[in-house]
Amino acid sequence: MTVSLTRHGAFAVVCVDHPPVNALSQAVRQGLWEMVGTLDALDDVLAVILICAGRTFIAGADVSEFGKPPLEPHLRDLVTRIETARKPWIAAIHGSALGGGFEIALTCRYRVALASASVGLPEVNLGIVPGAGGTVRTPRFAGIEAAVELVTTGKPVRAPKAKQMGLIDAVIEGDLLEGSLAFARTCDFVHLPALAQDRGSGAVEPDFWTTAEAALLKCVRGEEAPLRALACIKAATERSFAGALAFERETFLALRGSRQASAMRHVFFCERAAPRPSELNGVTPRPVRTVGVIGGGTMGAGIATACRDAGLPVILIEQDPSALGRGLANLSRIYDGAGTGGRISAQQAADKVRGVTGQTDMAALAEADLVIEAVFEDLAVKRDVFARLASHCRSDAILATNTSYLDPQRIFEGLPHPERFLALHFFSPAQVMTLLEIVPTAQTDPSVLAAGFALARVMNTIPVRAGICDGFIGNRMLKVLRAQAERVLLAGATPAAVDSAMRAFGQPMGPFEAQDLGGLDIAAFQRQAARERGETIFAPVAERLVALGRLGQKTQAGWYDYPGGSRQGQESAVVAKAIDEADSAASVPRRSWSESQIVDALVLPVVNEGARILAEGIAARACDIDLVAIHGYGFPRWLGGPMHWAQAEGLADVVARLETLAAEGLADPVCDGLRERSRTGEGF
Ligand code: 3H9
């Protein structure tokens, strides 16, 4: 039974059991609807406890039903029915009470929760606003400021904090049902707490709304839902209860069918599918209980930190005591930063650092289950490391290289037990970034590949399988984007115009300011290595800047000038001259550029490259490319990733726009894969 009833004396216990997350499908709504009627008719029921089976309380509306014709009973009617039931309902929360689940809880007369539980309204992460009274009831329980924080960020809060905020009435220790029954026995069911509609919504300073909107505008970068959620809360404080519900409903419906909501639902399902690729169904991952990390530089220390955050003990190897000292200091610095940021306490940081053993002898890795190499990006250096690892580690230990560009097959060539090698491409800083590209070789055993996915899961990162090519999925697309950015410069745009257009598109930074932040020398080094491999790389302006010693913010000069070490770049006459020189060599006709033309010239070729990546089997699915772009390179989530964005633009239109760019010499020709998908309507 999806919704079942048991009796505990005068109390009725209604249990929702609808795996995996008790989402509010039609069957759940129907079951609860009928339960209200049944229980209202039973004179000997004093109150109703609403509890859930499985891993969580109701996690929200059933997202897979969005986009389909809505079926009765509607959630907005169900919450009113519970709120106005003759019998008082008590929500007993474990796991997460999210979205519609929390909206149901808010219509119960009392809410209790385990300390480990959390509550929240994450709808903005799906490009919508709460649609069943969340924006109207929350300020009436928690106050306006707390409601704005909860609804516009979509971030859930843990039960103890929710209690402080007035969103729940009690935190339960021990068994939830027992604790809820004990709580119910203490309740006064004659003088019930006021319903939300009978509570005031509070007041704020006159400039509160303009300040809140300005703060949101600074971080939403074109994302619509948070601003619309703010407007709903404002309406909840200015209109009647019914009027505010109607405004919220109207906003919810308008957003539900929007392009942004569709994109965010796409990302939601891609992210959930990513950790469980069908090709690994039934494969047991090799267990990983201890990790070795080779190299304590920025990348190695970041990887070691990510492993510690996942609860894994780490052995950090450096070549000599002083390098080891620097590596351990890098790691401690990361935790100092995390400590001061308030994310973890000083005590927790110390415990994490204590879980790292520093060694200079690879013999210490004899019992490690997984070793991740993070040394200098050089084939010979890496091959030497793996040759030594192969002689020190168990023959079933997984040996992984963290490389961005090198061919893992060549790194591992000729080493014994080839089935245990793979590449794990972490993004920098590894302890912060939420993407892991997993690159097996032709010989990698499925259990080793599955271990890579399992590692990503414990690290809370999104795993994407990539095939072997220069730059795998992410850096291969980045290379195209950067080359396009330079093409546009030669054709008359300025770095500032390109950066501004890409920010307006939703990227956190434009391509030139991002290079200035990271340093131009990294890409220059990679270009050099690529040339040595016989590849042609297009970066005529960047090459000139590097030759001039303009390496970005660290040299106070890159694509912009940073006088006096300022972090705010200024347009540079030297860069303008470098563009002119590169331009006269390439003789590209100059033209004026609008923001949307710049975006087209940068993003459409990335889509074209994505179609090639798919056709070559480097990515198994278009949604993997979208996840890489979003989690690795800041592609706006509300546009769904480049492939989803192209699909939403219309592939025929995308092909036509790319053809125009190609005809002007501003992009490569449209690839067969993209043309074919557009022609057949197959899409991505
Ligand atoms: C809403 O409520 C709108 C209302 O205001 C108004 C309506 C009128 N629906 O994440 P996991 C599936 S909007 C359908 O790996 P975890 C998920 O696809 C909703 N399916 O588990 C996956 O399926 P599969 C607001 C859902 O333990 C499986 O459950 N609510 C939904 O790591 C396991 O998911 C949210 O946005 C759903 N709502 O985390 C909550 N949620 O196994 C979104 C999950 O086939 N959900 N699935 O791949 C979450 O944040 C996490 O799933 C949760 C559990 C924290 C609950």
Boltz pocket constraint, residues with backbone or C-beta under 6 A from the ligand:
constraints:
  - pocket:
      binder: B
      contacts: [[A, 20], [A, 21], [A, 23], [A, 55], [A, 56], [A, 59], [A, 60], [A, 61], [A, 62], [A, 63], [A, 64], [A, 75], [A, 76], [A, 96], [A, 98], [A, 99], [A, 100], [A, 101], [A, 103], [A, 122], [A, 123], [A, 126], [A, 129], [A, 130], [A, 131], [A, 132], [A, 134], [A, 268], [A, 269], [A, 272], [A, 273]]
      max_distance: 6.0
